Amino acid sequence: MDYQSNKNNSGILLLDKPKGISSNCTLQHVKKIFCAKKVGYTGSLDPLATGILPILFGPATKFSKYLTNSIKKYHVIAQLGVMTTTGDLSGSILQNRSVHTTDLHISSILKSFVGTIEQIPPMFSAIKYYGVPLYKYARLGIVLPLKKREVIIYKLNFIKYINNFLEFTVSCSKGTYVRSLVQDIGRRLKCGAHVVFLRRIKVGPYHSSQLVELSNLYFVENKNINQIYRFYLSGMLRTFLLPVSSMFLKYPVIKLFHEDIKNFQKNTSIPLLKMYKTGLVRVITGINSIFLGIGIITKLGILIPKCVLIS
């Protein structure tokens, strides 16, 4: 199914990843539904996890690093006293321990993780070792000497603790593994722990209230729909996409006119006539406010294109 109407899709789909399938499997479903040739996602979610999986189409894919590097927020439920091979429900139980703790003790332990911490990535993850995902080694029973990585925990809010189940939210940097965090919390509590519920509720400027469910997209795959109606449906699909500029609404704005627009699109630096604060800016056309891309302003008042949208 190759519909001409979908070949120019560009934008961001904030998909609510279903539980039980991988991020890549989810992507392939979406790619088929949209008949998209160029599509990718940022920030893998475990099969157990649900929530925001940003999927980028067409020229939007070149801006993926800005979402990859953004702060993520998760809603987590962990079971204390039980350790598994994977750090979540999908693994086999390694050990059961008794739990002796209080809300006050847990709250204190959670606070100790806020800031820059070191993590060892889980063996059951998509990180590659000599080009092979770690989970493939793990399935063969091979344990590799993984290096610790620095990540940042910005906020860790205790919600409740009932019958050995701990509920909290965490805001963290890219590269943070919630499974590793939960396992470390369990070790600090001297009882072990694993993830039983994980939902990503915020990525950069986006939050869970903006999500589109995969089931809302499936209607277009109905092979009995005639081509005229299918063309109409493909147009409806594009309404689910957010513009690339939605990533950068909190950035300062620079308006360009005439030759400066052409120079920016050619990745040519532009001397600005008036002074602006240094740093990243959202660049738009001065007349109709069309998003052109992201630039950075230097101390010398020069606008340097960083990522240009050419659809």
N, C-alpha and C positions, 0 to 999 in steps of 0.2 A: 504494500500500500504506500505509494509515493504521491502525496497530494501536493500539487504546486502551491496551493494556498498556505502550506505550512513551512515551506522551505526558507522563508525569511523570518521565522520566529526569533525574537530577541527579547531577553528579559530574564526575570527571576521568578521561579515557582517555589513558594514556601510550602513544601509538602510535609504532611504529617506522616512520617514513616510508620508503616504498620509493624506490629510486633511479630517476630518469628521469621523475618526475612532479612537478608543482608542489605546494606546500602546500595551495593552494586546491582543486586537483583532488582531493587526498587527502581534504580535509574533505568535499567533496561526496559521495565514496564512503561515508564514515562516516555522514554525515547520512542518506543513503538507506537504509543497512543498519539504522540505529537508528530510522528514521522519526522523527527528531528535528525539532521545530519551531524550537527555539532552541538554536543551537550555534555555537561559534567556537573559534579556536585562538590561541595566543600564540607569537610568535617565528617568522617565516617561515624556511623552509629552502629553499635553492636546489634546483632539480630534481636536480642532481648529488648533493646531500647526502642522508644517511640519518640515522637516530637519533631522539631524543626530539622528538616534536611533541605537546605537551599540547593535548588537545581538551576543551573545557569544555561541559557540557550544562546547560540550564535555568538555575536560579538561580545555579549556579556561575560563569556567565559574568561576573557583576558583580565577581568577585574576580580577574579576568584580569590586572589591572595589577600584582598582587603577584608573579605569575610573570614578566610582561614585564620588570619591574624587577630580577629576580633575576640572580644570577651564572650564566653558562653556561660549560660546558667542552666543548671539541672535540678530536677526534683528527684530525690533519691529515697528509697527505702532499703535498709540493710537488715539482715537477720544476724544477730550476734550469737556467738557460741557454735557456729557451724562454718567450717572451711571447706571449699570445693576446689577442684582442679583448675577451674577456669576463673574463679572469683565471682561467679554468678550462678544462677539457677541451672544453667545448661550443663554444668560440670558434675562430676561424681564427687560424693562426699569423702573428704580426706580425714576429717577428725571432728568429733563433737566435744565441746567443753562446757562446763558450767559457767554461768554468768553471774557475777556479783558486782553490781554497779548501781549508781543513782543518777537521776537527772542532772544534779549538780556536777558530779564527776564527769559525765559525758559532755556536758556543756564546756567544762574546762578543757577536756581533751580536744574537742572540736576547735576551740579558740587557738590551741597550740599549733594548728596546721595552717593558720592564716599567715600569708606572706610567701616568700620564695622558699620552696621546699624541693627536695630531691625525690624522684620516683624511679623505680625500676619498672619498665613497661611489662605488661603481662605476656607470657608466652603465647597465649591464645589472643593474638592481635594481628592486624594487617601490616604491621611494620616489617620491612624487608631486611633480611640478612643475607648478603651476597646474592641479591636479586630474588630471593624466595621468601614469601610471607612467613612470619614466625609460626602461625597456627599450623602450617604444614609440617614443620619440625615437631611441634607439640603433639600432633596426631600420631607421629611415629615414636613418641616417647623420648625425643631428643631434647635435653635441656641445655640451653646455650648460656654462656657467661655474659649477660647483658649489662651494659653500662647504665649508671644512673643518669637521669636527665633532670635539669632544673625546670620547674613550672611555677606558676604563680597562682595562689589561692587568694582571690580578692575578698570574698565574703563567704562565710560558712554559718548558716543560720539553723540552729536546732529548732525543730518543730515539736516532736514528741517522742517518747519512748514507752512502749507498751508491750509486755509479754515477749521480751527479747527482740522486738522489732523497733529499729531506730529510723526516724524520718527526719530529713533535713534538706535544705537547698544549698547549692554551692555555685558560686560564680568564679570562673577560672580562666586561665590563659589557654592558648592553643597547645596541643600536645599533652594535655592533662588526661589521664585515664582514671575515671571514677572508680572502676573496679580496683585499681591499685590503691587509690585513696581509701576506699572502704576496707581493704585488707590491712592497710597500715593503721587505720583507726582501730580495727579489731586487735591487732598486735599490741597497740598502745594500751588497750583495755584488758589485755592478757586473757582474751577469750576467743579471738578469731571472729571473722565476719565475712559475709558475701552479699552481693547485690541481688535483691529480689524484684525491684522495680526501678526503672530508670527512664526519665523523660526529659528531653531537652526543651526548655521553655523559653529560651532567649538566645539569639545569635546576633551580636552587634546591635543594630537598631531595630531588629525584628523580634516580635514576641508571638507566643502561641495563639493569641486571639486572631492572628492573620492567616492561620493555616488552612490549607486545602487538603481534603482527604482523597486518597487514591481512588476510592470507590466513586467519587464524584466525576472522575475522568473516564471510567471504564465504558460509559455508554457509547463512546465513539468507536469502540472495537466491534460493535455489533455488525456482523457481516451482512445482515439482511437489510441494512439501511441503504437506500438508493443514493447514487452519487451526488445528486443535487442537495439532498438533505445532509449528506456527509460533508459537503463543502460548507454548508451553513454551520454545522457542528464544529468544524475545524476553526472557523472564525470565533465561535464561542470559547474554544479552548484558549485562544490568545488572551481572552479577558481575564484569565486566571494569572497571567504574568504581570509582575510588577516591573516598572522601568528600572534600568541600571542606576539612574540618578537617585533612587530611593535609598541606596546604600549610604549616600553622602549628604543627606539633607541637613546635618548639623555642621557641615564644613562651611567656612566662609566662602562667599561667592565672588567670582571675578567675571565681568561681562566683557566680551570681545566684539569688535566690529570689523567689517570689511577685510582688509589684507591680514589683520591679526588672526582672524578665524582660519584662513587658509594656512598661515604659518604654523599655527598650533596643530592643525591636522597633519601637517608635514613634519611634526616633531621638531620644529624650529623654536629656539628660545626667543622670548619677546621682552624687550625693555619696556617697563611700565612707566607711564607719564606721572603717576602719583604714587606715594609710598603706601604700602600695605604691610601688615604683620607677616613675618616670615612663617613658613610652614605650608602644609597641604591645603589646597583650595579646590572648590568645585567650579569648573569653567563652563559658562553657558554663552550663547549668542545674545547680544545686547538687544536685538529687536524682538525676537519671538521666544527667547529663553529656552532654546533647544540645548540639551546637555551635550557637551563636546568631550568631556573627560576630566581627568584629575591632573593637576599641576602642582608644582611647588615654587614658592616665592623665596628667592634668596635675599641675603642681607643687602645686596646691591640693587634690589628692586627689579630683578629679572624673573620672569615667569618661565619655568622650564617644564615642558610637558612630561608627565610621568606615565600616564596611561590614557590613550586617545581612543574614543569610540568612533569607529567608522563602520556604519552599517551598510 
